[in-house]
Amino acid sequence: MQSQPINFQPPAEDAQPFLLPVAASLFADRAARFAALADGHSLGDWLAFLGRLSAAQQSAQKALPALELPPAEALANARTHGMPPLDLARRPAAWRDALRHIARELAADAPEGAASALSTLQTAADDDLEQLAEVLLDGDLDAANAADLPFVAAALQVVYTQLASQLGASQLQKLDAHNVCPCCGSPAVASVVRLGAAINNLRYLHCSLCNTEWNVPRATCTACDTDKEVALHEVDGSKGAVRAETCDACQSYLKIVYQEKDPHVDPVADDLATLALDMLVDEAGYQRSGPNLLLIGAYSG
């Protein structure tokens, strides 16, 4: 594992603070990335299945009914009190239909470890599905429902990505805790150093749930905010498109992906394709600061 210290670089003053997801294409693009990463990979079968899961998410997104944003009063109250505008405790019922849609699409070609979970989810009662959502969002996980949770997460991602895409950037604000999403309050899965005329070389944290991104300084720990004891690590021989940013102050890490190294990188897909890097930094004593919701309770294919 290669490592190197990094120097603090504050963001540009005119940096675009928020990047809202493009729900109409996000999951299709992610499906394509998973498919590309699966080719020749030691985890290729699993990554290929996650590509099919992402394609099913795109199909479920297209089938969504019109979703209503919180009322204007609720949005105003959230802004006044420094809270995210999307409330995870008030989930649209459409997420359950999205879950059943995803389960139907995947059931015919699912790995053995997932087939039983997908069959159960198609016929599960609404109350049981809501309980699974609570388990996932509260982080109170156990082996009894582990196989269901990646699919529950996938359906919630569909609905909250759609809702986030309907907001305007002016309805968001930076939160006191900069490692949680200003749109839905979920933790970040990774960060992205982006290409683009207005955002070139700027870093954005990427929400694990609604896929919103928000600008944060480079070379600053996204968990504890220090810029003193941060370093980058990568697997020997890699092209540097995915690195782990570690912090010796709080012993945390989160991955960072670079569009300059590969313009097709995806913070969710590339994170799961580089689990060897997680193993290296885990062995070095660092704790991951944000989840990948498609990995929770993951099964073997």
C-alpha positions in Angstrom: 0.0 0.0 0.0 1.4 3.4 -1.0 0.8 6.4 1.1 1.6 10.1 1.0 0.8 13.2 3.1 -1.4 15.8 1.4 -1.4 19.6 1.8 -4.4 21.6 2.8 -6.1 23.4 -0.1 -9.2 25.5 0.7 -12.0 25.4 -1.9 -12.5 28.2 -4.3 -14.8 30.9 -2.9 -17.1 30.6 -5.9 -17.2 26.8 -5.8 -20.7 25.4 -6.6 -21.7 24.3 -3.1 -24.2 21.5 -4.1 -24.6 19.2 -7.0 -28.1 17.6 -7.1 -28.5 14.2 -8.7 -29.7 13.7 -12.3 -32.3 11.0 -11.4 -33.1 10.2 -15.1 -29.7 8.8 -15.8 -27.8 8.3 -12.6 -28.6 4.6 -12.0 -28.2 3.7 -15.7 -24.7 5.3 -15.6 -23.9 3.4 -12.4 -25.1 0.1 -14.0 -22.7 0.7 -16.9 -19.8 1.4 -14.5 -20.5 -1.8 -12.6 -20.5 -3.8 -15.8 -17.2 -2.3 -16.9 -15.6 -2.9 -13.5 -16.8 -6.5 -13.4 -14.9 -7.5 -16.5 -11.9 -9.5 -15.4 -12.3 -8.6 -11.7 -11.9 -11.2 -9.0 -15.4 -10.1 -7.7 -16.7 -9.9 -11.2 -19.9 -12.0 -10.6 -20.9 -9.9 -7.7 -20.1 -6.6 -9.4 -22.0 -7.7 -12.5 -25.1 -8.5 -10.3 -24.8 -5.0 -8.7 -24.8 -3.6 -12.2 -28.1 -5.4 -12.8 -29.4 -4.1 -9.5 -28.5 -0.6 -10.6 -30.3 -1.1 -13.9 -33.4 -2.3 -11.9 -33.1 0.9 -9.9 -33.2 2.9 -13.1 -36.3 1.0 -14.2 -38.0 1.5 -10.8 -37.2 5.2 -11.0 -38.9 5.5 -14.4 -42.0 3.8 -12.9 -42.3 6.1 -9.9 -45.4 8.1 -9.5 -45.2 11.8 -9.0 -43.5 12.4 -5.7 -44.4 15.4 -3.6 -41.7 17.4 -1.8 -42.3 18.5 1.8 -44.6 21.5 2.1 -43.2 25.0 1.9 -43.6 25.4 5.7 -41.6 22.3 6.4 -38.9 23.3 4.0 -38.7 26.7 5.7 -38.5 25.2 9.2 -35.7 22.9 8.1 -33.7 25.9 6.8 -34.4 27.9 9.9 -33.2 25.1 12.2 -30.3 24.0 10.1 -31.8 20.6 9.2 -31.9 18.7 5.9 -35.1 19.3 3.9 -35.8 15.6 3.3 -37.0 13.7 6.3 -36.1 10.0 6.4 -38.8 9.4 9.0 -41.5 10.5 6.5 -40.8 8.1 3.7 -43.1 8.2 0.6 -45.0 4.9 0.3 -43.6 4.7 -3.3 -40.4 3.3 -1.9 -42.1 0.0 -1.1 -43.4 -0.3 -4.7 -39.9 0.5 -6.0 -38.5 -2.3 -3.8 -41.0 -4.8 -5.2 -40.3 -3.6 -8.7 -36.5 -4.1 -8.2 -37.1 -7.6 -6.6 -39.3 -8.7 -9.5 -36.7 -7.6 -12.1 -33.8 -9.4 -10.3 -35.5 -12.5 -9.2 -35.0 -14.5 -12.4 -31.3 -14.1 -12.5 -30.2 -13.6 -8.9 -27.3 -15.4 -7.2 -28.3 -18.1 -4.8 -27.6 -16.0 -1.8 -30.0 -13.2 -2.9 -32.8 -15.2 -4.5 -34.5 -16.1 -1.3 -34.4 -12.5 0.0 -35.8 -11.2 -3.3 -38.7 -13.7 -3.2 -39.6 -12.8 0.4 -39.4 -9.0 -0.4 -41.9 -9.3 -3.3 -44.7 -10.5 -0.9 -43.7 -8.9 2.4 -46.3 -6.8 4.2 -45.9 -3.0 4.2 -45.3 -3.0 7.9 -42.5 -5.5 7.6 -40.9 -3.5 4.9 -41.1 -0.3 6.9 -39.5 -2.1 9.8 -36.6 -3.1 7.5 -36.2 0.5 6.4 -36.0 1.6 10.1 -33.3 -1.1 10.7 -31.3 0.1 7.8 -31.5 3.8 8.5 -30.9 3.4 12.2 -27.9 1.2 11.6 -29.3 -1.4 14.1 -28.3 -4.4 11.9 -28.4 -8.1 12.7 -27.9 -11.4 10.8 -31.7 -12.1 10.6 -32.3 -9.4 8.0 -28.9 -8.8 6.5 -29.7 -10.3 3.1 -32.7 -8.0 2.6 -31.0 -4.7 3.4 -29.0 -4.0 0.2 -32.3 -4.2 -1.7 -34.2 -2.1 0.8 -31.3 0.4 0.5 -31.6 0.3 -3.3 -35.3 1.2 -3.2 -34.8 4.0 -0.8 -32.0 5.3 -3.0 -34.4 5.4 -5.9 -37.0 7.5 -4.1 -34.7 9.8 -2.3 -32.6 10.4 -5.4 -35.8 11.4 -7.2 -36.9 13.7 -4.4 -33.4 15.3 -4.2 -33.4 15.9 -8.0 -36.7 17.9 -7.5 -35.1 20.3 -5.0 -33.3 23.5 -6.0 -29.8 24.2 -4.7 -31.1 27.3 -3.1 -33.2 25.1 -0.8 -30.0 23.5 0.6 -27.6 24.9 3.1 -24.3 23.6 4.6 -24.9 21.8 7.9 -22.8 22.1 11.1 -21.8 18.5 10.6 -20.2 18.6 7.1 -19.9 14.9 6.7 -23.7 14.4 6.5 -25.8 15.1 3.5 -27.4 18.6 3.5 -30.3 17.2 1.6 -31.3 14.1 3.5 -28.9 13.9 6.5 -27.3 10.6 5.5 -23.6 9.9 5.7 -21.3 10.2 2.7 -20.2 7.0 0.9 -17.1 8.6 -0.6 -15.8 11.9 -2.1 -15.2 12.8 -5.7 -12.6 15.2 -7.2 -14.5 16.4 -10.2 -13.8 17.6 -13.7 -15.7 20.4 -15.2 -15.5 24.1 -16.2 -17.0 25.4 -12.9 -16.0 22.6 -10.6 -12.6 21.4 -11.9 -10.4 19.9 -9.2 -13.0 20.5 -6.5 -14.0 17.8 -4.0 -17.5 16.8 -3.3 -18.8 14.4 -0.7 -21.4 12.0 -2.2 -24.4 11.0 -0.2 -24.9 7.2 0.4 -28.6 7.5 0.0 -29.9 10.4 -2.2 -26.8 10.8 -4.3 -26.6 14.6 -3.6 -23.0 16.0 -3.5 -21.7 18.9 -1.5 -18.4 20.7 -1.6 -15.8 20.2 1.1 -12.2 21.3 1.3 -9.5 19.0 0.0 -7.0 17.5 2.4 -9.4 17.9 5.3 -10.7 15.0 7.3 -14.4 14.6 6.4 -15.1 13.1 9.9 -13.4 15.4 12.3 -12.5 18.4 10.1 -8.8 18.5 10.9 -6.3 19.3 8.1 -3.2 18.3 10.2 -2.9 14.5 10.1 -4.5 13.5 6.8 -2.9 11.2 4.2 -3.8 9.3 1.0 -3.3 5.6 0.4 -3.6 3.4 -2.6 -3.0 -0.2 -3.6 0.4 -0.7 -5.1 0.2 -0.8 -8.8 -3.1 1.0 -9.0 -3.7 3.9 -11.3 -4.7 6.2 -8.4 -8.3 6.7 -9.5 -9.5 5.5 -6.0 -7.6 6.3 -2.8 -8.3 6.1 0.9 -8.0 9.3 2.8 -7.0 8.5 6.4 -6.9 10.7 9.4 -4.6 10.0 12.3 -6.4 12.4 14.6 -9.7 10.4 14.7 -8.4 7.1 13.1 -11.1 7.3 10.4 -11.0 6.9 6.6 -13.1 7.5 3.5 -12.4 6.8 -0.1 -11.9 9.5 -2.6 -12.2 9.0 -6.4 -10.6 11.1 -9.1 -12.3 11.9 -12.4 -9.0 13.2 -13.7 -7.6 9.7 -13.5 -10.8 8.1 -14.9 -13.7 10.3 -16.0 -16.1 7.3 -15.6 -15.4 6.7 -11.9 -18.5 6.3 -9.7 -18.3 6.8 -5.9 -20.6 3.8 -5.2 -19.4 1.4 -7.9 -15.7 2.1 -7.6 -15.9 1.9 -3.9 -17.2 -1.7 -4.0 -14.6 -2.6 -6.7 -11.8 -1.6 -4.4 -12.5 -3.6 -1.2 -8.8 -4.7 -1.1 -8.0 -1.1 -0.3 -10.5 -1.2 2.6 -8.8 -4.3 3.9 -5.4 -2.6 3.9 -6.5 0.5 5.8 -8.7 -1.5 8.2 -5.6 -3.6 9.0 -3.7 -0.4 9.6 -6.2 0.5 12.4 -8.6 3.0 10.6 -12.4 2.9 10.8 -14.5 3.7 7.8 -16.6 6.8 8.5 -19.4 6.3 6.0 -21.3 3.2 4.6 -21.9 1.8 1.2 -25.5 0.8 1.5 -25.2 -1.8 -1.3 -22.6 -3.7 0.8 -24.6 -3.9 4.1 -25.4 -7.5 4.6 -23.8 -8.5 1.4 -24.1 -12.1 0.3 -21.7 -14.2 -1.7 -22.8 -15.0 -5.2 
